[in-house]
Amino acid sequence: AGACLAYAAMVRIFPLLFFFGPAVVALRETIQKPRGKRRVPRWAIDFALGAALAVFLSFAAGCLTGRGPAAWSEFASHIQQHEKTWLTNNVGFKNVVLYDTATFRREGVDFSLPEPWIHWQAKMDGLAQSRRPLIWLGQGVLLLLIGATAWRLDAQRAAMLGPAVIFTMLLTTCYYWQMLLVVPLLKSRRLLYGVLALNLGLHALHFATESFEMRYGLMSWGLLVMYGVFLAPFVVE
């Protein structure tokens, strides 16, 4: 499992956040033992070793593409450039903080320009800068909720909280949200129904509007509500 997640992270970076839940469980199982008998659980060691092996093999394979280790610096540069580009089909918590009615209405879009969203992208850069404290506060609260939930789960189900961590910390392109297929593994009926309702709503929006900002802005709100409903009971128990 560690090897598979590490390989995914070496290819697309963001799957690294799937390690959050198992790390919380490993910490819980370690510190709950008597002080003189505290050891990292064996499963966590195997998990980490599998991940380390996959990182080593993936790095070596990347170096064999003809450009040596420089291939990885190029990869990092491309990822950074992509991360700084605002896309209308991105989904994540930041959309909840930054999207406003003008964005939903596409008021900043000018289709007479070669790049219709250029003014909107500049606006989003400004909003992200001015609302950074609010973004950080929201991310901190969500991470605490996710961590508190992972604390009460086994390692396998805690790993399935990865999509919630990714939603909290990153904006990922819409098609990556096929990761929600792991939701049934959490064995939560309300979360499963939430995913089904979210998909039905987005399907209806697909026919109702051509605005990606509307579709994926509302998807971001839907994911926030869905995970909030799932996580809250674990915190108040």
FINUPA-904470 format. One line per 5 residues: their letters; for each residue y negated, z, x of C-alpha. Coordinates in steps of 0.05 Angstrom, whole numbers, always signed. Each point is the difference from the previous one (the first is absolute). Layout:
BEGIN
a	Y,Z,X ~ ...
END
This chain:
BEGIN
agacl	+0,+0,+0 ~ -48,+17,+56 ~ +16,-66,+34 ~ -13,-40,-63 ~ -67,+33,-14
ayaam	-21,-6,+72 ~ +16,-74,+0 ~ -41,-9,-64 ~ -58,+37,+33 ~ +4,-44,+63
vrifp	-6,-62,-45 ~ -52,+23,-50 ~ -27,+68,+25 ~ -10,+33,-69 ~ +74,+19,-10
llfff	-13,+52,+54 ~ -27,+44,-57 ~ +70,+5,-29 ~ +13,+50,+56 ~ -49,+50,-32
gpavv	+49,+29,-51 ~ +59,+10,+47 ~ -46,+31,+51 ~ -23,+52,-51 ~ +73,+16,-18
alret	+20,+6,+73 ~ -58,+49,+10 ~ +21,+41,-61 ~ +73,+4,+22 ~ -21,+20,+70
iqkpr	-49,+56,-16 ~ +42,+30,-57 ~ +53,+20,+49 ~ -3,+69,+34 ~ -48,-1,+59
gkrrv	+54,+4,+53 ~ +42,-55,-32 ~ -52,-52,-13 ~ +25,-69,+18 ~ -20,-69,-23
prwai	+54,-22,-51 ~ +52,-48,+27 ~ -17,-53,-52 ~ -72,-1,+24 ~ +22,-10,+72
dfalg	+46,-58,-19 ~ -56,-29,-43 ~ -50,+4,+58 ~ +50,-29,+50 ~ +15,-59,-46
aalav	-74,-12,-7 ~ -12,+3,+75 ~ +56,-49,+13 ~ -28,-50,-50 ~ -70,+6,+30
flsfa	+28,-13,+70 ~ +41,-60,-22 ~ -56,-29,-43 ~ -50,+7,+57 ~ +48,-34,+48
agclt	+13,-57,-50 ~ -75,-10,-9 ~ -9,-5,+75 ~ +51,-57,+2 ~ -42,-46,-44
grgpa	-30,-33,+62 ~ -63,+42,+9 ~ +31,+64,+26 ~ -32,+67,-20 ~ -65,-38,-17
awsef	+33,-21,-65 ~ -8,+72,-24 ~ -74,+4,+17 ~ -10,-65,-38 ~ +39,+29,-59
ashiq	-45,+62,+1 ~ -62,-43,+2 ~ +23,-41,-60 ~ +18,+62,-39 ~ -69,+31,+13
qhekt	-35,-63,-22 ~ +42,-3,-63 ~ -14,+74,-15 ~ -75,-12,+4 ~ +2,-58,-49
wltnn	-11,+17,-73 ~ +49,-36,-46 ~ -3,-2,-76 ~ +76,+9,-6 ~ +3,+64,+40
vgfkn	+24,+65,-33 ~ -13,+71,+21 ~ -39,+65,-11 ~ -63,-29,+32 ~ -6,-48,-58
vvlyd	-6,+59,-47 ~ -60,+26,+39 ~ -33,-66,+16 ~ +10,-47,-59 ~ -55,+2,-52
tatfr	-15,-39,-63 ~ -36,-54,+40 ~ +63,-11,+41 ~ +43,-3,-63 ~ -48,-52,-29
regvd	-3,-40,+65 ~ -76,+5,+0 ~ -1,-5,+76 ~ +41,-64,+2 ~ -33,-68,+11
fslpe	+47,-58,-7 ~ -53,-49,+25 ~ +10,+29,+70 ~ +55,-20,+49 ~ +22,+73,-1
pwihw	-15,+24,-71 ~ +14,+73,+15 ~ -43,+6,+63 ~ -55,+41,-35 ~ +52,+43,-34
qakmd	+34,+15,+66 ~ -67,+21,+30 ~ -11,+46,-60 ~ +69,+31,+9 ~ -14,+14,+73
glaqs	-63,+37,-19 ~ +33,+39,-56 ~ +58,+19,+46 ~ -49,+28,+51 ~ -42,+39,-50
rrpli	+59,+28,-39 ~ +44,+16,+60 ~ -4,+76,-11 ~ +23,-9,-72 ~ +57,-45,+23
wlgqg	+22,+51,+52 ~ -3,+57,-51 ~ +43,-38,-50 ~ +49,-20,+54 ~ +6,+72,+23
vllll	+14,+26,-70 ~ +52,-54,-13 ~ +35,+13,+66 ~ +3,+74,-16 ~ +32,-16,-68
igata	+50,-47,+32 ~ +16,+50,+55 ~ +10,+56,-51 ~ +47,-45,-39 ~ +40,-21,+62
wrlda	+7,+74,+18 ~ +42,+9,-63 ~ +44,-62,+9 ~ +58,-20,+45 ~ -14,-48,+57
qraam	+24,-62,-36 ~ -43,+10,-61 ~ -59,+22,+42 ~ +3,-67,+36 ~ -8,-34,-68
lgpav	-70,+30,-3 ~ -19,-51,+52 ~ -35,-46,-51 ~ -44,+58,-22 ~ -21,+13,+72
iftml	-14,-74,+11 ~ -41,-2,-65 ~ -40,+60,+25 ~ -15,-24,+70 ~ -1,-76,-1
lttcy	-19,-62,-39 ~ +62,-44,-2 ~ +6,-70,-29 ~ +28,-3,-70 ~ +67,-31,+17
ywqml	+18,+58,+46 ~ +3,+44,-61 ~ +70,-23,-12 ~ +12,+64,+39 ~ -4,+35,-69
lvvpl	+72,-22,-8 ~ +18,+64,+38 ~ -29,+42,-58 ~ +67,+7,-38 ~ +28,+35,+62
lksrr	-47,+58,-14 ~ +40,+12,-65 ~ -64,+12,-40 ~ +1,-28,-70 ~ -75,+7,-9
llygv	-14,-36,+65 ~ +48,-56,-18 ~ -33,-8,-68 ~ -67,+0,+35 ~ +20,-58,+45
lalnl	+27,-39,-60 ~ -64,+12,-40 ~ -43,-19,+60 ~ +38,-66,+8 ~ -6,-16,-74
glhal	-75,+13,+2 ~ -9,-44,+62 ~ +41,-55,-32 ~ -47,+2,-61 ~ -61,-1,+46
hfate	+28,-62,+35 ~ -8,-38,-65 ~ -65,+34,-21 ~ -43,-11,+62 ~ -3,-41,+63
sfemr	-36,+55,+37 ~ +41,+28,+56 ~ -51,+56,+5 ~ +16,+21,-71 ~ +76,-5,+9
yglms	+6,+38,+65 ~ -57,+47,-12 ~ +35,+24,-63 ~ +66,+0,+36 ~ -30,+48,+51
wgllv	-23,+46,-57 ~ +69,-6,-32 ~ +35,+21,+64 ~ -47,+59,+7 ~ +15,+24,-70
mygvf	+75,-13,+7 ~ +8,+39,+64 ~ -48,+54,-23 ~ +45,+13,-61 ~ +61,+1,+44
lapfv	-27,+44,+56 ~ -38,+52,-40 ~ +61,+38,-28 ~ +28,+11,+70 ~ -65,+34,+21
ve	-6,+46,-60 ~ +73,+22,-2
END
